[in-house]
């Protein structure tokens, strides 16, 4: 591609013009020319090239723009353009032929309701919906190449959708599940998918794969007022579910407000949404990845919990006073109350002691997060300043009481932990011209974590001479990250060269007492790291064939007081990725990463802690050991879209290896530290979906298979034990539906998991098989659905057989905003079900018995507006 830029000074507003020619130099009449804001979503102007291939935009303000040009039979082209004040820019663009070379075909709207222009795919939803859809999720599930799972995760052609916008605004943040459930189907006008999204993060991110964005355009009458609904479901005695969704998009002010609360063990916030809110990708890149577990409350209810009371609230406001300035603020609050009780029977491998008794778990948690962002763009400068404050508190009270052989024992583990995390983040961009730019990034992070733990343990059960242990720990982590990046764009390709400096300082203090008197030990550690780094990345960001190559190298100087020495390391991180979009329906993505670096400082501190009375220490983890992590991922998708018959195949394989000794906290371990493991894991999945249409009926079949294998190392009583973990899941679902009216479905799922400990005989295998029949009926204002499940759970010596019957009905009163609802869950077991589950680890094996939360019959009302 050849690009010529000529400047002509003039006295009026700025003008952008150009001429489109093909590879032979002939004009390309009728080419669609679109001018976007830099986010690649907000369309400003569009036109078509005339018979001579020329086009023109007048009266443009001084700013950056994204220019896109597409023509049937030619490869689409795009370029970031800076339009100076009172100036004219004339472009000559060469469009390379692609039909024979690359196989991309523009799909006609009157055939499939899809129009693909360059990196943007437009869906005319009227070609797919049938007036039975209630929310955005129902619409997306019917659009070709788009899928939505139960957690609200959206995928386009197998690739995860990173950004979801409403009228070009991210008013829901990263809460994809809340968005697809909260936006009503009647408010949606169209859906767009942008495969090479260039939003705010694109200016700074060093990613191997281009982001995918989904933009939902609302109808004009819906975009001008507050939308949403308020609902309450209850049985007036025991259970309730309350929800509220409010949102509005405007030219200068947009906002969303969400509230979820229930005591029915239904998740108020999915795991995907939670990790997106705390920006897990950002934490993994710039911080110690082990910090992530500090933020993770128990947001997913467990089937045996007898008391649940979960509350979740989220609010976000976007203020755009001018075209150059955008301010965003978000607040998130969660409060989870959980209590569970189980009858327990165990055989401890040391001495074959038999324990029978009761386990109780009371675990409330709460979290408050406040984030702000100010984005300013003017001429060649872009400035982004963000702050994040996160307060997280967790309490844990676990009790174990009963008989160990002939002795009465009682153990209680109490934990009270609080975390404060504050992080300002500054990013700036200076655009030299349309090809060259500098990016400056600076972050400072402060993390303070305090834990108070008490363990009351019976001597025969834990093989301890101490009956009471109290432990207090304090951890303060301060880190800085600064980088300067030069970005060079040339057509489809992009080069990024970065240099910078990282530093981290850890203050860790630990004090443990036994029986309230003697100190078992005190540990005070104050390590720190300093590391300059270089980062180089090169890749093709657009087009049907994309790839990226990159390597980051750093020199780390570590002072670790426990060794009274200063050490230097050379760490590096390499990655590569290749994406083939052979056609619009056939693509392949391959990604490989390899990292070598010293272990995070917190690992060195944790590894020096004593486990058990035998004074067992993990001396093999020292400051000179390097962490080696490698990941490999391959994803292949093939489709055959058709009005009569279509199918989609997807194959995914990933492999992960890590030699570091990691840690996690669990109940009733001696010093609240359980697993030091060296994981090696692989995952593979296969999925095929097919659909056959014989009007007015439609048949579909879906087959999925997943396999996960992992190797770990865990501490036993006197030595480290190797453990192998396997999990396999297979499912088949067949559905038959009468268009617009009735659908019938049947499914079968097999799940098997197994964990074995070398040298230790323990209960390890568990089966969970489910057979499902379903019926759904939609007609006008009525919606009804019911499912019948037979679930069979088995292990070596335990078996559960469950019949589960759920149903839901809704009726929208005509010409009113009122929607009446009925919900029935587990209606065959209103008082709960007695279940038996295996319970084992490296030192014991046994079974737990418990009563589930029970069935629910609730009625409710939703006010939709």
Secondary structure in CASP SS format (residue, H / E / C, confidence):
PFRMAT SS
TARGET T0000
AUTHOR 0000-0000-0000
METHOD secondary structure of the structure
MODEL  1
X C 1.00
X C 1.00
X E 1.00
X E 1.00
X E 1.00
X E 1.00
X E 1.00
X E 1.00
X E 1.00
X C 1.00
X C 1.00
X C 1.00
X C 1.00
X E 1.00
X E 1.00
X E 1.00
X E 1.00
X E 1.00
X E 1.00
X E 1.00
X E 1.00
X E 1.00
X C 1.00
X C 1.00
X C 1.00
X C 1.00
X E 1.00
X C 1.00
X C 1.00
X C 1.00
X C 1.00
X E 1.00
X E 1.00
X E 1.00
X E 1.00
X E 1.00
X C 1.00
X C 1.00
X C 1.00
X C 1.00
X C 1.00
X C 1.00
X E 1.00
X E 1.00
X E 1.00
X E 1.00
X E 1.00
X E 1.00
X C 1.00
X C 1.00
X C 1.00
X C 1.00
X C 1.00
X E 1.00
X E 1.00
X E 1.00
X E 1.00
X E 1.00
X E 1.00
X E 1.00
X C 1.00
X C 1.00
X E 1.00
X E 1.00
X E 1.00
X E 1.00
X E 1.00
X E 1.00
X E 1.00
X E 1.00
X E 1.00
X C 1.00
X C 1.00
X E 1.00
X E 1.00
X E 1.00
X E 1.00
X E 1.00
X E 1.00
X E 1.00
X E 1.00
X E 1.00
X E 1.00
X C 1.00
X C 1.00
X C 1.00
X E 1.00
X E 1.00
X E 1.00
X E 1.00
X E 1.00
X E 1.00
X E 1.00
X E 1.00
X E 1.00
X C 1.00
X E 1.00
X C 1.00
X C 1.00
X C 1.00
X C 1.00
X C 1.00
X C 1.00
X C 1.00
X C 1.00
X C 1.00
X C 1.00
X C 1.00
X H 1.00
X H 1.00
X H 1.00
X H 1.00
X C 1.00
X E 1.00
X E 1.00
X E 1.00
X E 1.00
X C 1.00
X C 1.00
X E 1.00
X E 1.00
X E 1.00
X E 1.00
X C 1.00
X H 1.00
X H 1.00
X H 1.00
X C 1.00
X C 1.00
X C 1.00
X C 1.00
X C 1.00
X C 1.00
X C 1.00
X E 1.00
X H 1.00
X H 1.00
X H 1.00
X H 1.00
X H 1.00
X C 1.00
X C 1.00
X C 1.00
X C 1.00
X C 1.00
X E 1.00
X E 1.00
X E 1.00
X C 1.00
X C 1.00
X C 1.00
X C 1.00
X C 1.00
X E 1.00
X E 1.00
X E 1.00
X C 1.00
X C 1.00
X E 1.00
X E 1.00
X C 1.00
X C 1.00
X E 1.00
X E 1.00
X E 1.00
X E 1.00
X C 1.00
X C 1.00
X E 1.00
X C 1.00
X C 1.00
X C 1.00
X C 1.00
X C 1.00
X C 1.00
X H 1.00
X H 1.00
X H 1.00
X H 1.00
X H 1.00
X H 1.00
X H 1.00
X C 1.00
X E 1.00
X H 1.00
X H 1.00
X H 1.00
X E 1.00
X E 1.00
X E 1.00
X E 1.00
X E 1.00
X E 1.00
X E 1.00
X E 1.00
X E 1.00
X E 1.00
X C 1.00
X C 1.00
X C 1.00
X H 1.00
X H 1.00
X H 1.00
X C 1.00
X C 1.00
X C 1.00
X C 1.00
X C 1.00
X C 1.00
X C 1.00
X E 1.00
X E 1.00
X E 1.00
X E 1.00
X E 1.00
X E 1.00
X E 1.00
X E 1.00
X C 1.00
X H 1.00
X H 1.00
X H 1.00
X H 1.00
X C 1.00
X C 1.00
X C 1.00
X E 1.00
X E 1.00
X E 1.00
X E 1.00
X E 1.00
X E 1.00
X E 1.00
X E 1.00
X C 1.00
X C 1.00
X C 1.00
X C 1.00
X C 1.00
X E 1.00
X E 1.00
X E 1.00
X E 1.00
X E 1.00
X E 1.00
X E 1.00
X E 1.00
X E 1.00
X C 1.00
X C 1.00
X C 1.00
X C 1.00
X E 1.00
X E 1.00
X E 1.00
X E 1.00
X E 1.00
X E 1.00
X E 1.00
X E 1.00
X E 1.00
X E 1.00
X C 1.00
X C 1.00
X C 1.00
X C 1.00
X C 1.00
X C 1.00
X C 1.00
X C 1.00
X H 1.00
X H 1.00
X H 1.00
X H 1.00
X H 1.00
X H 1.00
X H 1.00
X C 1.00
X C 1.00
X H 1.00
X H 1.00
X H 1.00
X H 1.00
X H 1.00
X H 1.00
X H 1.00
X C 1.00
X C 1.00
X H 1.00
X H 1.00
X H 1.00
X H 1.00
X H 1.00
X H 1.00
X H 1.00
X C 1.00
X C 1.00
X C 1.00
X C 1.00
X C 1.00
X C 1.00
X C 1.00
X C 1.00
X C 1.00
X E 1.00
X E 1.00
X E 1.00
X E 1.00
X E 1.00
X E 1.00
X E 1.00
X E 1.00
X E 1.00
X E 1.00
X E 1.00
X E 1.00
X E 1.00
X E 1.00
X E 1.00
X C 1.00
X C 1.00
X C 1.00
X C 1.00
X C 1.00
X E 1.00
X E 1.00
X E 1.00
X E 1.00
X E 1.00
X E 1.00
X E 1.00
X E 1.00
X E 1.00
X E 1.00
X E 1.00
X E 1.00
X E 1.00
X E 1.00
X E 1.00
X E 1.00
X E 1.00
X E 1.00
X E 1.00
X E 1.00
X E 1.00
X E 1.00
X E 1.00
X E 1.00
X C 1.00
X C 1.00
X C 1.00
X C 1.00
X E 1.00
X E 1.00
X E 1.00
X E 1.00
X E 1.00
X E 1.00
X E 1.00
X E 1.00
X E 1.00
X E 1.00
X C 1.00
X C 1.00
X E 1.00
X E 1.00
X E 1.00
X E 1.00
X E 1.00
X E 1.00
X E 1.00
X E 1.00
X E 1.00
X E 1.00
X E 1.00
X E 1.00
X E 1.00
X E 1.00
X C 1.00
X C 1.00
X E 1.00
X E 1.00
X E 1.00
X E 1.00
X E 1.00
X E 1.00
X E 1.00
X E 1.00
X E 1.00
X E 1.00
X E 1.00
X E 1.00
X E 1.00
X E 1.00
X E 1.00
X E 1.00
X E 1.00
X E 1.00
X E 1.00
X E 1.00
X E 1.00
X E 1.00
X E 1.00
X E 1.00
X C 1.00
X C 1.00
X E 1.00
X E 1.00
X E 1.00
X E 1.00
X E 1.00
X E 1.00
X E 1.00
X E 1.00
X E 1.00
X E 1.00
X E 1.00
X E 1.00
X E 1.00
X E 1.00
X E 1.00
X E 1.00
X E 1.00
X E 1.00
X E 1.00
X E 1.00
X E 1.00
X E 1.00
X E 1.00
X E 1.00
X E 1.00
X C 1.00
X C 1.00
X C 1.00
X C 1.00
X E 1.00
X E 1.00
X E 1.00
X E 1.00
X E 1.00
X E 1.00
X E 1.00
X E 1.00
X E 1.00
X E 1.00
X E 1.00
X E 1.00
X E 1.00
X E 1.00
X E 1.00
X E 1.00
X E 1.00
X E 1.00
X E 1.00
X E 1.00
X E 1.00
X C 1.00
X C 1.00
X H 1.00
X H 1.00
X H 1.00
X H 1.00
X C 1.00
X C 1.00
X C 1.00
X C 1.00
X C 1.00
X E 1.00
X E 1.00
X E 1.00
X E 1.00
X E 1.00
X E 1.00
X E 1.00
X E 1.00
X E 1.00
X E 1.00
X E 1.00
X E 1.00
X E 1.00
X E 1.00
X E 1.00
X E 1.00
X E 1.00
X E 1.00
X E 1.00
X E 1.00
X E 1.00
X E 1.00
X E 1.00
X C 1.00
X C 1.00
X E 1.00
X E 1.00
X E 1.00
X E 1.00
X E 1.00
X E 1.00
X E 1.00
X E 1.00
X E 1.00
X E 1.00
X E 1.00
X E 1.00
X E 1.00
X E 1.00
X E 1.00
X E 1.00
X E 1.00
X E 1.00
X E 1.00
X E 1.00
X E 1.00
X E 1.00
X C 1.00
X C 1.00
X C 1.00
X C 1.00
X E 1.00
X E 1.00
X E 1.00
X E 1.00
X E 1.00
X E 1.00
X E 1.00
X C 1.00
X C 1.00
X E 1.00
X E 1.00
X E 1.00
X E 1.00
X E 1.00
X E 1.00
X E 1.00
X E 1.00
X E 1.00
X E 1.00
X E 1.00
X E 1.00
X E 1.00
X C 1.00
X C 1.00
X C 1.00
X C 1.00
X E 1.00
X E 1.00
X E 1.00
X E 1.00
X E 1.00
X E 1.00
X E 1.00
X E 1.00
X E 1.00
X E 1.00
X E 1.00
X E 1.00
X E 1.00
X E 1.00
X E 1.00
X E 1.00
X H 1.00
X H 1.00
X H 1.00
X C 1.00
X E 1.00
X E 1.00
X E 1.00
X E 1.00
X E 1.00
X E 1.00
X E 1.00
X E 1.00
X E 1.00
X E 1.00
X E 1.00
X E 1.00
X E 1.00
X E 1.00
X E 1.00
X E 1.00
X E 1.00
X E 1.00
X E 1.00
X C 1.00
X C 1.00
X E 1.00
X E 1.00
X E 1.00
X E 1.00
X E 1.00
X E 1.00
X E 1.00
X E 1.00
X E 1.00
X E 1.00
X E 1.00
X E 1.00
X E 1.00
X C 1.00
X C 1.00
X H 1.00
X H 1.00
X H 1.00
X H 1.00
X H 1.00
X H 1.00
X H 1.00
X C 1.00
X C 1.00
X C 1.00
X E 1.00
X C 1.00
X C 1.00
X C 1.00
X C 1.00
X E 1.00
X C 1.00
X C 1.00
X C 1.00
X C 1.00
X C 1.00
X C 1.00
X C 1.00
X C 1.00
X C 1.00
X E 1.00
X E 1.00
X E 1.00
X E 1.00
X E 1.00
X E 1.00
X E 1.00
X E 1.00
X E 1.00
X E 1.00
X E 1.00
X E 1.00
X E 1.00
X E 1.00
X C 1.00
X C 1.00
X C 1.00
X C 1.00
X C 1.00
X E 1.00
X E 1.00
X E 1.00
X E 1.00
X E 1.00
X E 1.00
X E 1.00
X E 1.00
X E 1.00
X E 1.00
X E 1.00
X E 1.00
X E 1.00
X E 1.00
X C 1.00
X C 1.00
X C 1.00
X E 1.00
X C 1.00
X C 1.00
X C 1.00
X C 1.00
X C 1.00
X C 1.00
X C 1.00
X C 1.00
X C 1.00
X C 1.00
X C 1.00
X C 1.00
X C 1.00
X C 1.00
X E 1.00
X C 1.00
X C 1.00
X E 1.00
X E 1.00
X E 1.00
X E 1.00
X E 1.00
X E 1.00
X E 1.00
X E 1.00
X E 1.00
X E 1.00
X E 1.00
X E 1.00
X E 1.00
X E 1.00
X E 1.00
X C 1.00
X C 1.00
X E 1.00
X E 1.00
X E 1.00
X E 1.00
X E 1.00
X E 1.00
X E 1.00
X E 1.00
X E 1.00
X E 1.00
X E 1.00
X E 1.00
X E 1.00
X E 1.00
X E 1.00
X E 1.00
X E 1.00
X E 1.00
X E 1.00
X C 1.00
X C 1.00
X C 1.00
X C 1.00
X E 1.00
X E 1.00
X E 1.00
X E 1.00
X E 1.00
X E 1.00
X E 1.00
X E 1.00
X E 1.00
X E 1.00
X E 1.00
X E 1.00
X E 1.00
X E 1.00
X E 1.00
X E 1.00
X E 1.00
X E 1.00
X E 1.00
X C 1.00
X C 1.00
X C 1.00
X E 1.00
X E 1.00
X E 1.00
X E 1.00
X E 1.00
X E 1.00
X E 1.00
X E 1.00
X E 1.00
X E 1.00
X E 1.00
X E 1.00
X E 1.00
X E 1.00
X E 1.00
X E 1.00
X C 1.00
X C 1.00
X E 1.00
X C 1.00
X C 1.00
X C 1.00
X C 1.00
X E 1.00
X E 1.00
X E 1.00
X E 1.00
X E 1.00
X E 1.00
X E 1.00
X E 1.00
X E 1.00
X E 1.00
X E 1.00
X E 1.00
X E 1.00
X E 1.00
X E 1.00
X C 1.00
X C 1.00
X E 1.00
X E 1.00
X E 1.00
X E 1.00
X E 1.00
X E 1.00
X E 1.00
X E 1.00
X E 1.00
X E 1.00
X E 1.00
X E 1.00
X E 1.00
X E 1.00
X C 1.00
X C 1.00
X C 1.00
X E 1.00
X E 1.00
X E 1.00
X E 1.00
X E 1.00
X E 1.00
X E 1.00
X E 1.00
X E 1.00
X E 1.00
X E 1.00
X E 1.00
X E 1.00
X E 1.00
X C 1.00
X C 1.00
X C 1.00
X C 1.00
X C 1.00
X E 1.00
X E 1.00
X E 1.00
X E 1.00
X E 1.00
X E 1.00
X E 1.00
X E 1.00
X C 1.00
X C 1.00
X C 1.00
X C 1.00
X C 1.00
X C 1.00
X C 1.00
X C 1.00
X E 1.00
X E 1.00
X E 1.00
X E 1.00
X E 1.00
X E 1.00
X E 1.00
X C 1.00
X C 1.00
X C 1.00
X E 1.00
X E 1.00
X E 1.00
X E 1.00
X E 1.00
X E 1.00
X E 1.00
X E 1.00
X C 1.00
X C 1.00
X C 1.00
X C 1.00
X E 1.00
X E 1.00
X E 1.00
X E 1.00
X E 1.00
X E 1.00
X E 1.00
X E 1.00
X E 1.00
X C 1.00
END
